[in-house]
Amino acid sequence: MLSLTDMWRAAGGEDGKRPARWRELPGTSEFVSHIAGTIGKSDSECFQSLNESGTWHTWAHWQISMAYAMKE
């Protein structure tokens, strides 16, 4: 799994591009469902949220992380 939060911060950390906002998009849900079905996991198993040093981080399966990295 890769950190979407770290990617977001490295790209400038714009509020409108937070991982949580990206996850709410209809296209994201469809993509995640497709990847989950392909790898034999549930949608929720493709993500993990962890509180690290008082800050929440969103982690995702590497294929989902690459899609997040390529978004506009």
C-alpha positions in Angstrom: 0.0 0.0 0.0 1.1 3.6 -0.7 0.3 6.8 1.1 -2.2 9.0 -0.7 -1.6 11.6 2.0 2.1 11.8 1.3 1.4 12.1 -2.5 -1.1 14.9 -1.8 1.4 16.8 0.4 4.2 16.4 -2.1 1.9 17.9 -4.8 1.2 21.0 -2.7 -1.5 19.9 -0.4 -4.4 21.8 -2.0 -7.6 21.3 0.1 -9.7 20.4 -2.9 -7.4 17.6 -3.8 -7.3 15.8 -0.5 -7.5 12.0 -0.8 -10.8 11.9 1.1 -12.4 14.2 -1.6 -11.0 12.1 -4.4 -12.5 9.0 -2.9 -16.0 10.6 -3.0 -15.9 11.1 -6.8 -18.2 8.7 -8.7 -15.4 7.7 -11.1 -13.2 6.8 -8.2 -15.8 4.5 -6.7 -16.2 2.7 -10.0 -12.5 2.3 -10.4 -11.9 1.0 -6.9 -14.7 -1.5 -7.3 -13.1 -2.8 -10.5 -9.7 -3.1 -8.8 -11.2 -4.7 -5.7 -13.0 -7.3 -7.8 -9.8 -8.0 -9.8 -7.7 -8.6 -6.8 -10.4 -10.4 -4.8 -10.8 -7.9 -2.0 -13.7 -5.6 -0.9 -13.6 -1.9 -1.7 -12.8 -1.1 1.9 -9.9 -3.5 2.0 -8.2 -1.5 -0.7 -7.8 1.5 1.7 -6.5 2.0 5.2 -6.6 5.1 7.4 -4.0 5.4 10.1 -3.4 8.0 12.7 0.4 8.6 12.6 1.7 11.1 15.1 -1.6 12.8 15.5 -2.2 13.1 11.7 -4.5 10.9 9.7 -3.0 9.2 6.7 -4.9 7.5 3.9 -3.2 4.4 2.4 -4.3 2.6 -0.8 -3.5 -0.4 -2.9 -0.7 0.4 -5.3 -2.9 0.4 -8.4 -5.4 2.8 -6.8 -2.5 5.0 -5.5 -1.1 5.3 -9.1 -4.6 6.5 -10.3 -4.6 9.1 -7.5 -1.1 10.2 -8.5 -2.2 10.7 -12.1 -5.3 12.8 -11.4 -5.3 16.4 -12.4 
